[in-house]
Amino acid sequence: MTPKAVLFDAVGTLIEPAESVGAVYRRIALAHGVDLPASRIQEAFGRIHAAAPPMAFPGEPAERVAALERDWWRAVVRGTFRAADSTVRFDDFDAAFDGMWRHFGAAPAWRLRAGAERVLARLRTAGLATALVSNFDGRIHGILAGLGLAAGFDAVVLPRDAGAAKPEGAIFALALARLGVAPAEACFVGDHAEEDLAAARRAGLRAIDVTSLATLEELPERILSPRQETP
């Protein structure tokens, strides 16, 4: 059955950093008295980010969520440098973090994966609804607009909207409700084995591993001429 809607992950699926986190953090840290190899920062970031609690704040008033998201990222950045080298000391950590926060909140820090715009346009031309379901913070709206991708979605659902982050089913359920489709009528496209693919299947959606595609351009045919996906 051809689905009525396609939900997408963001980072690693439709967009990716234009420059590695390690390289950006190193450059900004150097200006604040910390000299560490980009590779060491990158490795530490991967560990700390993966171990961080969900960036979801159920029950918090909407006006506080943006600050809580920023605090979440501050803890991740602080933890990254401590994990990379516990002896380093910034001359002004808050200023360094502010530079990192602003950098990755701007569209030029990101690039579209090849074919992203064309894939969304083709799916919408075929009559399918589209949504972004991401664990990103609220800065994603400006990033999507700056990359020219915002108009490609009927809905954008983040942890701040659902009070839950992937792999929790609530974030998928909210996206489906906003599109007006049932789980069996939708598929989810992502790259993370647990947060995207396994979680989407548990929520009742068909899951497509974007890493199984040679290019994103293959996606519309995979969706419009569906085959059984490997569990």
N, C-alpha and C positions, 0 to 999 in steps of 0.2 A: 504494500500500500504506500503510495506517495504521501509523505507527511504534509501537514498544513502549515507547519512552522519549523524554523531552524534556529536553534540557540547556539551562540558562540561564546567560547572563552576569549579573553583579550590577549594577554601577554603570552607569546609562544605560539599563538594560533593565528591571530590577525595582525598583531603588532609585535615589535621587538625593539630593544634598546639600540639606538644608533651607535652607541659606544658602551663597552662593558661597564658594569657597576664598579668593578675593581679599578678600572682606569679613571673613571670620574671621581670616585672617592679619593684615590691617590692624589690626583691633581689638586683637589680642593684641600685635602689634608696637608699637603706640602705648604700651602699658603698659611697654614696655622700651626706650623712647627712639627708636623709628624711626617716622617719619611719611611714608608713601607712599600714593598713590592706590590704591584697591582695584582699579581697572581695570588699572593697570600691574602690580600683583602678579599678578593673574589671568592676564594675557598672558604674563608671565615664567614662571609656574607651568606653563602649557600647554606651552611650549617645553622647559623643563627636564624635566618629567615624561615627555614624549614621547621625549626623547633619552636618558633614563636606561637603564642596562643592565637586563636582566630581574631581577626580585626572586626569584631562584631560587638555591639554594645546594646543588647536588648534592654528595653525599659528606660534608656537614657533619653532625655528630651532632645529633639532634633537640633536645637540650637547649640548643644554641647558636643555633638558627634564630630564635627570637623576638628575641634581641638583634641578630642580623644584619638582620632585617627593620626593626627600629627604627633601626639605623645607616643603612640604605638610605634611609629616609624623612628622617633628619637631613640626609643629603647633598643630597637633593632640595630640602628647605626652605632650606638654606644656599645652594644654587645659585640658587634662585628669587630670593632677595633680592639676591644679587650681580648677577644678570642684570637685575633691576629697577633697581638703582642701586648701582654698585660702591663708592660713597663712604659708604654708610650703615654705622653701627656700633651694635650692640645694647649696652645696658649689661649684659645677661646673656643671651647667645643661648641657652644651654642651658635656662634657665628659660622663655624664649619658646617654644622648640621643644617643651618638655614640655607647655606649655599647648595648643599646636596638636595634638600627638599625642593627648593625653587627650580633647580636644574631638571629634576625628573618630573616636575609638574608642568613643564613646558613642552609643547608639541615638537620642537626641534630635537629634543632628546630621544625621540622615537621615530621609527620608520615603519611603514606598512610592509607586510610580507607581500611578495610579488603576487599580483592578481587579486588582492583583497577587495578592492573597489569593484572590479568586474564581476567577481563571484557574488557579492551582495546584490549588485544590480540585476544579474541574471536570475537569481532566486526570486527577487521581488517581481521581476517581469513575468515569471512563471506563476505568480499568484501566491507565493509563500510569504508568511509573516516572518520577521526576523527580530531577534533580541540578542543583546549582549548580557551575559551573566558572568560577572567577574568579581574576584576578591580584591580588586583595586579599591582605593579610596575615592573620595569625591572629585579629585583632580582629573579623573578619567574623562569627564564631560568636556573639559577644555582641550584635552589632548585629542579626543576624537574630532572635535570641531576644527582644531588646527590642522589635522591630517586630512580633512575633507571626508571623514567617515561617519559623522554624526547622523547625516540624513539617511544612511543606509539601514537604520534600525527603527523598528516600531516601538521598542522599549529597551531601556538600559536598567538592569537590576544589579544593585551592589549590596554588600552586607549592611550598609547603613539603611537600606530600604527594607530589608527582610528581617533585620535583627539576628541574622545568622549568616555564616559564610560557608562556601563549599568546603567539605563534602556534605553539609547538612541539607536535607531534602527541602527545607522551608524556602531556600533561595530559588530553587527550581520551581517550586509550587507557585511562588509569587510571580515569576516570569510567565509561567503558563496561564495564570489567571489574568494577567494584564493583556496577554494575546488572545485570550478566550478559546484556548484549545486544551484538550485532554493530553495526558502524558503519552498515550499510545499514538497520538497524532503529531508528535514532535520528535525531532532528533537533536542531539547535542554534539557539537564539534569542539574538541579540545585536545590537549597534549599531555596532561598529567594523568597518570594511571589511576590514582585514587581519587583526587579531588574532582577530576573531570569525568573520566570514563566510567569507573566503577560507581561513582556517586550518581551519575546520570542514569545508569541502568537500574540502580536501586530505586530511583525516583520514577521508573517506568518509561523512560525515554530510550530510544535507540541511540547508541553512542558511536561516533566515528572518530577514530584516532587520526589526528591531522598528520602525525608522523608516518602514517601508512601511505600517504599520498606523495607522489613524486613532486607535484606542485599543487597549489591551491586550486588551480584551474581544473583539476580533475573532480573537484568536490560536487559541482552541480550534477554531473552525470551519475556520480555515486548516490546522490540523494534522489534524483528524479528517476533513476533506474535502480532501485534499491536491491541489495543482496544481503544475505544474512551476515552480520558482523560477528567476528570472533569474540567470544565472551572475555 
